[in-house]
Amino acid sequence: MKAAWKSIRGGKRPALLAALVVLMLGGGFMLLPDTDLYLKINKGIDVFGRVYREITVNYVDEIDPEKFMQAGIDGMLGTLDPYTVYIDKEEGDEVDLLTTGKYGGIGVTIGARDGALKVITVMDGYSAQRAGIIPGDRLMEVGGVTVGAKKPDEVRSLTRGEPGTEVKVVIERDGVAKPIEYVLIREEIQVKNVTYAGFVGDGIGYIRLERFSRKAGDEVRQAIKEMKIQGDIKGLVLDLRGNPGGLLDAAVDVVSKFVPRGSPIVTTKGRKPEADKIYQSTEEPLLPSTPLVVLTDRGSASASEIVAGALQDLDRALIVGTRTFGKGLVQTILPLNFGAQLKITTARYYIPSGRSIQEIDYQHRDRNGVFATVPDSLKREFKTSRGRKEFEFGGIAPDSLVRDEDVGPMVRELMKRALIFKFANSYISGHKGEKITAAGDSILSAFRTFLDREKFDYQEEMEGKITDLRQVAERSHYTTEVSETLDRLELNLQKEKTHGFERYKDHITNELNIELMARLHGDHGRIEASLKEDAQLLAAEGLLKDRKAYTKKLGL
């Protein structure tokens, strides 16, 4: 059984999508004991096949049979949850990546920045890094194909392939007049589950777990062992923020590193008896009693919620941050013809207290077509091992709510337009060999000059409010005195806006440090820089250092 995966959308479908109907007609449902259900299925297939045939043959305009069948499959699955999806042969690589944690590629991640497709990160030790590709390089051609207006997923498929094969990549780089051409060898890329591990304070360990592929538990074990060699682990922070999940078995393996052997971790219950399973820890924990805090946010889903929920229900850890996504559905992959697969929801999972954390009821919609959710007043109460109250549905609620600090409208606009990303590229390009440890005054000054050249502007929240007030004043026929007051307020706001750089200086400095360290020290440097002003991590450290507060929240 496998935990829920992110929905895989888009991409080309194989030529014979009708294989799904063929499978149904081929006797896959003949063993159903419910005669009425069997008759309904046969009737549905007959009607569906007749409509499909009549439209493709007799419709006034020519119909592409493959696209029409694709629309039919998408329409059927669209009435279910978003995790039950059809996966064509090309998209199957994503499933393999999740299950094995590896793929054939050159070792880069690609994203859209500043109107172009660029290299976002370069993985240590692989072909792209050894050749000299750096974050910020603009992709022009991959494998002889002009990138142009292609989507990141389309370009990613061009970079991937069988290990040992060649791929030509042409890039443009800030400060270099002509395009640069590389001939890279695809390699087996081992994707890390644990992307950062180390001490962040006096004896406080930190592990960032970004996914749950097959080796997630092994990587957590290795990270703990390495930290133990460095010193005594007085407390540990397990960071699951932004982790969308992965394999259920991997989640169980991770929890097992912290709870006693035989502890219940998760139960799955489905329509068929074989879907009902109980998962328990089968090993002795590496850290049986070390104080533990788990960081979560709305991006923590599925397997992340199994880990956070199990550790919360067993009173083994405190959850700090914000509420998780709320995905308590289990998917299974079924093979189809022609290399295609069907990912189908086959069960729900329940954490040790017996509660479900699924937020959305995909089988019920309101009159506007919006999926239903259970109101708080109807949510049942459950108890942790030590009697702490928790409630079902809606994800995992943190024991200590700590919201991520709002960076403000100026920094949000800088990030939206990728200006910090762009500046980091040009600055590093122009200061090769220079030792850079942090964004000091000289770098901040250079950034201000850069923003002036870019003619950067942004809208303060109050500017929008003033516009709204003007419209209200006009509709209500207020006196000119109100309009004059708004004029004065707008003038003062514009004056205040000129000091925006100073007001947001700390956030700007932090974001600059993250991007600069990413260029100089790769993903490790990026994560390390991001942790220095992390409000949720600082709160977690505070709890771990204050043993009295920690034990009180756990009800010990």
MOHULIN-V90372 format. One record per residue. N is the residue number from 1. RES is the residue in one small letter. SS is DSSP state (2 for helix, 1 for strand, 0 for the rest). Layout:
n = (N | N)
res = (RES | RES)
ss = (SS | SS)
This chain:
n = (1 | 2 | 3 | 4 | 5 | 6 | 7 | 8 | 9 | 10 | 11 | 12 | 13 | 14 | 15 | 16 | 17 | 18 | 19 | 20 | 21 | 22 | 23 | 24 | 25 | 26 | 27 | 28 | 29 | 30 | 31 | 32 | 33 | 34 | 35 | 36 | 37 | 38 | 39 | 40 | 41 | 42 | 43 | 44 | 45 | 46 | 47 | 48 | 49 | 50 | 51 | 52 | 53 | 54 | 55 | 56 | 57 | 58 | 59 | 60 | 61 | 62 | 63 | 64 | 65 | 66 | 67 | 68 | 69 | 70 | 71 | 72 | 73 | 74 | 75 | 76 | 77 | 78 | 79 | 80 | 81 | 82 | 83 | 84 | 85 | 86 | 87 | 88 | 89 | 90 | 91 | 92 | 93 | 94 | 95 | 96 | 97 | 98 | 99 | 100 | 101 | 102 | 103 | 104 | 105 | 106 | 107 | 108 | 109 | 110 | 111 | 112 | 113 | 114 | 115 | 116 | 117 | 118 | 119 | 120 | 121 | 122 | 123 | 124 | 125 | 126 | 127 | 128 | 129 | 130 | 131 | 132 | 133 | 134 | 135 | 136 | 137 | 138 | 139 | 140 | 141 | 142 | 143 | 144 | 145 | 146 | 147 | 148 | 149 | 150 | 151 | 152 | 153 | 154 | 155 | 156 | 157 | 158 | 159 | 160 | 161 | 162 | 163 | 164 | 165 | 166 | 167 | 168 | 169 | 170 | 171 | 172 | 173 | 174 | 175 | 176 | 177 | 178 | 179 | 180 | 181 | 182 | 183 | 184 | 185 | 186 | 187 | 188 | 189 | 190 | 191 | 192 | 193 | 194 | 195 | 196 | 197 | 198 | 199 | 200 | 201 | 202 | 203 | 204 | 205 | 206 | 207 | 208 | 209 | 210 | 211 | 212 | 213 | 214 | 215 | 216 | 217 | 218 | 219 | 220 | 221 | 222 | 223 | 224 | 225 | 226 | 227 | 228 | 229 | 230 | 231 | 232 | 233 | 234 | 235 | 236 | 237 | 238 | 239 | 240 | 241 | 242 | 243 | 244 | 245 | 246 | 247 | 248 | 249 | 250 | 251 | 252 | 253 | 254 | 255 | 256 | 257 | 258 | 259 | 260 | 261 | 262 | 263 | 264 | 265 | 266 | 267 | 268 | 269 | 270 | 271 | 272 | 273 | 274 | 275 | 276 | 277 | 278 | 279 | 280 | 281 | 282 | 283 | 284 | 285 | 286 | 287 | 288 | 289 | 290 | 291 | 292 | 293 | 294 | 295 | 296 | 297 | 298 | 299 | 300 | 301 | 302 | 303 | 304 | 305 | 306 | 307 | 308 | 309 | 310 | 311 | 312 | 313 | 314 | 315 | 316 | 317 | 318 | 319 | 320 | 321 | 322 | 323 | 324 | 325 | 326 | 327 | 328 | 329 | 330 | 331 | 332 | 333 | 334 | 335 | 336 | 337 | 338 | 339 | 340 | 341 | 342 | 343 | 344 | 345 | 346 | 347 | 348 | 349 | 350 | 351 | 352 | 353 | 354 | 355 | 356 | 357 | 358 | 359 | 360 | 361 | 362 | 363 | 364 | 365 | 366 | 367 | 368 | 369 | 370 | 371 | 372 | 373 | 374 | 375 | 376 | 377 | 378 | 379 | 380 | 381 | 382 | 383 | 384 | 385 | 386 | 387 | 388 | 389 | 390 | 391 | 392 | 393 | 394 | 395 | 396 | 397 | 398 | 399 | 400 | 401 | 402 | 403 | 404 | 405 | 406 | 407 | 408 | 409 | 410 | 411 | 412 | 413 | 414 | 415 | 416 | 417 | 418 | 419 | 420 | 421 | 422 | 423 | 424 | 425 | 426 | 427 | 428 | 429 | 430 | 431 | 432 | 433 | 434 | 435 | 436 | 437 | 438 | 439 | 440 | 441 | 442 | 443 | 444 | 445 | 446 | 447 | 448 | 449 | 450 | 451 | 452 | 453 | 454 | 455 | 456 | 457 | 458 | 459 | 460 | 461 | 462 | 463 | 464 | 465 | 466 | 467 | 468 | 469 | 470 | 471 | 472 | 473 | 474 | 475 | 476 | 477 | 478 | 479 | 480 | 481 | 482 | 483 | 484 | 485 | 486 | 487 | 488 | 489 | 490 | 491 | 492 | 493 | 494 | 495 | 496 | 497 | 498 | 499 | 500 | 501 | 502 | 503 | 504 | 505 | 506 | 507 | 508 | 509 | 510 | 511 | 512 | 513 | 514 | 515 | 516 | 517 | 518 | 519 | 520 | 521 | 522 | 523 | 524 | 525 | 526 | 527 | 528 | 529 | 530 | 531 | 532 | 533 | 534 | 535 | 536 | 537 | 538 | 539 | 540 | 541 | 542 | 543 | 544 | 545 | 546 | 547 | 548 | 549 | 550 | 551 | 552 | 553 | 554 | 555 | 556)
res = (m | k | a | a | w | k | s | i | r | g | g | k | r | p | a | l | l | a | a | l | v | v | l | m | l | g | g | g | f | m | l | l | p | d | t | d | l | y | l | k | i | n | k | g | i | d | v | f | g | r | v | y | r | e | i | t | v | n | y | v | d | e | i | d | p | e | k | f | m | q | a | g | i | d | g | m | l | g | t | l | d | p | y | t | v | y | i | d | k | e | e | g | d | e | v | d | l | l | t | t | g | k | y | g | g | i | g | v | t | i | g | a | r | d | g | a | l | k | v | i | t | v | m | d | g | y | s | a | q | r | a | g | i | i | p | g | d | r | l | m | e | v | g | g | v | t | v | g | a | k | k | p | d | e | v | r | s | l | t | r | g | e | p | g | t | e | v | k | v | v | i | e | r | d | g | v | a | k | p | i | e | y | v | l | i | r | e | e | i | q | v | k | n | v | t | y | a | g | f | v | g | d | g | i | g | y | i | r | l | e | r | f | s | r | k | a | g | d | e | v | r | q | a | i | k | e | m | k | i | q | g | d | i | k | g | l | v | l | d | l | r | g | n | p | g | g | l | l | d | a | a | v | d | v | v | s | k | f | v | p | r | g | s | p | i | v | t | t | k | g | r | k | p | e | a | d | k | i | y | q | s | t | e | e | p | l | l | p | s | t | p | l | v | v | l | t | d | r | g | s | a | s | a | s | e | i | v | a | g | a | l | q | d | l | d | r | a | l | i | v | g | t | r | t | f | g | k | g | l | v | q | t | i | l | p | l | n | f | g | a | q | l | k | i | t | t | a | r | y | y | i | p | s | g | r | s | i | q | e | i | d | y | q | h | r | d | r | n | g | v | f | a | t | v | p | d | s | l | k | r | e | f | k | t | s | r | g | r | k | e | f | e | f | g | g | i | a | p | d | s | l | v | r | d | e | d | v | g | p | m | v | r | e | l | m | k | r | a | l | i | f | k | f | a | n | s | y | i | s | g | h | k | g | e | k | i | t | a | a | g | d | s | i | l | s | a | f | r | t | f | l | d | r | e | k | f | d | y | q | e | e | m | e | g | k | i | t | d | l | r | q | v | a | e | r | s | h | y | t | t | e | v | s | e | t | l | d | r | l | e | l | n | l | q | k | e | k | t | h | g | f | e | r | y | k | d | h | i | t | n | e | l | n | i | e | l | m | a | r | l | h | g | d | h | g | r | i | e | a | s | l | k | e | d | a | q | l | l | a | a | e | g | l | l | k | d | r | k | a | y | t | k | k | l | g | l)
ss = (0 | 1 | 1 | 0 | 0 | 0 | 0 | 0 | 0 | 0 | 0 | 0 | 0 | 0 | 0 | 0 | 0 | 0 | 2 | 2 | 2 | 2 | 2 | 2 | 2 | 2 | 2 | 2 | 0 | 0 | 0 | 0 | 0 | 0 | 2 | 2 | 2 | 2 | 2 | 2 | 2 | 2 | 2 | 2 | 2 | 2 | 2 | 2 | 2 | 2 | 2 | 2 | 2 | 2 | 2 | 2 | 2 | 2 | 0 | 0 | 0 | 0 | 0 | 0 | 2 | 2 | 2 | 2 | 2 | 2 | 2 | 2 | 2 | 2 | 2 | 2 | 2 | 0 | 0 | 0 | 0 | 0 | 0 | 0 | 1 | 1 | 1 | 0 | 0 | 0 | 0 | 2 | 2 | 2 | 2 | 2 | 2 | 2 | 2 | 2 | 0 | 1 | 1 | 1 | 1 | 0 | 0 | 1 | 1 | 1 | 1 | 1 | 1 | 0 | 0 | 1 | 1 | 1 | 1 | 1 | 1 | 1 | 0 | 0 | 0 | 0 | 2 | 2 | 2 | 2 | 2 | 0 | 0 | 0 | 0 | 0 | 0 | 1 | 1 | 1 | 1 | 1 | 0 | 0 | 1 | 1 | 0 | 0 | 0 | 0 | 0 | 2 | 2 | 2 | 2 | 2 | 2 | 2 | 2 | 0 | 0 | 0 | 0 | 0 | 0 | 1 | 1 | 1 | 1 | 1 | 1 | 1 | 0 | 0 | 0 | 0 | 0 | 0 | 0 | 1 | 1 | 1 | 1 | 1 | 1 | 0 | 1 | 1 | 1 | 1 | 0 | 0 | 0 | 1 | 1 | 1 | 1 | 1 | 1 | 0 | 0 | 0 | 0 | 1 | 1 | 1 | 1 | 1 | 1 | 0 | 0 | 1 | 0 | 0 | 0 | 2 | 2 | 2 | 2 | 2 | 2 | 2 | 2 | 2 | 2 | 2 | 2 | 2 | 2 | 2 | 0 | 0 | 0 | 0 | 1 | 1 | 1 | 1 | 1 | 0 | 0 | 0 | 0 | 0 | 0 | 1 | 0 | 2 | 2 | 2 | 2 | 2 | 2 | 2 | 2 | 0 | 0 | 0 | 0 | 0 | 0 | 0 | 0 | 1 | 1 | 1 | 1 | 1 | 1 | 1 | 0 | 0 | 2 | 2 | 2 | 0 | 1 | 1 | 1 | 1 | 0 | 0 | 0 | 0 | 0 | 0 | 0 | 0 | 0 | 0 | 1 | 1 | 1 | 1 | 1 | 1 | 0 | 0 | 0 | 0 | 0 | 0 | 2 | 2 | 2 | 2 | 2 | 2 | 2 | 2 | 2 | 2 | 2 | 0 | 0 | 0 | 0 | 1 | 1 | 1 | 1 | 0 | 0 | 0 | 0 | 0 | 0 | 0 | 1 | 1 | 1 | 1 | 1 | 1 | 1 | 0 | 2 | 2 | 2 | 0 | 1 | 1 | 1 | 1 | 1 | 1 | 1 | 1 | 1 | 1 | 1 | 0 | 0 | 0 | 0 | 0 | 0 | 0 | 0 | 1 | 1 | 1 | 1 | 1 | 1 | 0 | 0 | 0 | 0 | 0 | 1 | 1 | 1 | 0 | 0 | 2 | 2 | 2 | 0 | 0 | 1 | 1 | 1 | 0 | 0 | 0 | 0 | 0 | 1 | 1 | 1 | 0 | 0 | 0 | 0 | 0 | 0 | 0 | 0 | 1 | 1 | 0 | 0 | 0 | 0 | 0 | 0 | 0 | 2 | 2 | 2 | 2 | 2 | 2 | 2 | 2 | 0 | 0 | 2 | 2 | 2 | 2 | 2 | 2 | 2 | 2 | 2 | 2 | 2 | 2 | 0 | 0 | 0 | 0 | 0 | 0 | 0 | 0 | 0 | 0 | 2 | 2 | 2 | 2 | 2 | 2 | 2 | 2 | 2 | 2 | 2 | 2 | 2 | 0 | 0 | 0 | 0 | 0 | 0 | 0 | 2 | 2 | 2 | 2 | 2 | 2 | 2 | 2 | 2 | 2 | 2 | 2 | 2 | 2 | 2 | 0 | 0 | 0 | 0 | 2 | 2 | 2 | 2 | 2 | 2 | 2 | 2 | 2 | 2 | 2 | 2 | 2 | 2 | 2 | 2 | 2 | 2 | 0 | 0 | 2 | 2 | 2 | 2 | 0 | 2 | 2 | 2 | 2 | 2 | 2 | 2 | 2 | 2 | 2 | 2 | 2 | 2 | 2 | 2 | 2 | 2 | 2 | 2 | 2 | 2 | 2 | 2 | 2 | 2 | 2 | 2 | 0 | 0 | 0 | 2 | 2 | 2 | 2 | 2 | 2 | 2 | 2 | 2 | 2 | 2 | 0 | 2 | 2 | 2 | 2 | 2 | 2 | 2 | 2 | 0 | 0)
